[in-house]
Amino acid sequence: MKGKLLAILFLAGGSLLAQPRVFVGASIGYGAPPPVVAYGPPPPLPPRAAYLPPMPGPGYQWVNGYWYPVGHRWNWRAGYWTRPRIARSYWVAPRYHGRHYYPGYWRR
């Protein structure tokens, strides 16, 4: 009985001292998504390629490559052509500021 009580107190006490490391939020509509806590700044940009693939058709926009956090590391997303998700909108590039990563999004 004492062992169970001690285990419960240990688990409850440990959760009181834990600090949150991730922000959770909701976005209604097509506004900017909530920031994500990043543990360090992204690496410097990789060398730019001299070749830009041709536009696949009318109405496409080029999205530059960017770093994005995955767990405790950063992954590179190469640039690509895409159609905007919303008519007459433009891509707002992702950014890192004050230990927070703000994902890219489409804005009217």
N, C-alpha and C positions, 0 to 999 in steps of 0.2 A: 504494500500500500504506500509506504514512504517512497519507494522507488518510482512509482507512477506519479505521485505528487511532485517529486523532485524533477522528473522529466517534463511534466507540464509547465512547471515554473521556469525551467530552463528554456523551453521553446517560446513561451510567452515573453519572457524577459529579453531574449535575443531579438525578437521581432520589434520590441520597443526601441532598441538601440540601432536598428537598421535604418539606413538612409535611402530614400528613393533615388534611382539613377536614370530613370526614363520618364519622360513626360508623356501623358496620354491625353489626347484631345479629340474633339470631333469637329468636322467642318461641314457646314451646310451650304450647299451650292458649289460654286467653283472658285472660292476665295483661296487665299494662301493656306497651305497645310500647316499644322502646328510644327514647331521646331523639335529636333531630336537632340538629346545631349550627346556630345561627342567627347571622347577622352583626350583628344589631342588634335592639333591642326592637320589638315590633309597634306600629303606630300606635295612638292612642287610639281607644276604641270610637266607632263612628258614632252619630248620634242614634237613640234608640230609637223604633220605630214605635208609634203608639198602637193599631194594629189587630193583633189576634192572630187568625189564621184559626181557625175552629171545628175541634174534634177530628174527624177523619174517621170514627172508630169506636171501639169499646171496645178497650182494650189498647194504645193509642198513647201515646207520651210525647213531650213537647216538648223539643227540643234547642235551646238558645240559640245565637245567631250567634257566630262566633269568627273570629279571624285565623289563617292558617296560612302557613308559608313555602313559596315556590316560587322556587328559585334564590336570587337576592339581593334579592327583594322579598316583600311580604306580600299575600295575597289574602284578601278577606272572604267568609266562607260565611254566608249569611243563615240565621236560625233556621228549623226545619222540624219537622213531626210525623213520627214513625217508630215502628215496632214494635221492641222490643228484640230483638237477635239471639239472646239466651239467655233462657230463661224465668225470670221473677222476678229480673231484673237491672235495674240503673240505670246511667245515663250519667254517667261521670266526665269533666268538661269538660277540654279541653286547657289547658295553662298554659305560661308562659315563665318560666324561672328560671335565672339564672347563665349567660346566653348559650346556653341549651339550650331547645329547644321539645319539650314532652312532648305527643304527640297524645292526643286524647280516646279513650276506650274504654268498653266495657260491662263492668260488674263485678257479680258475684253478691252 
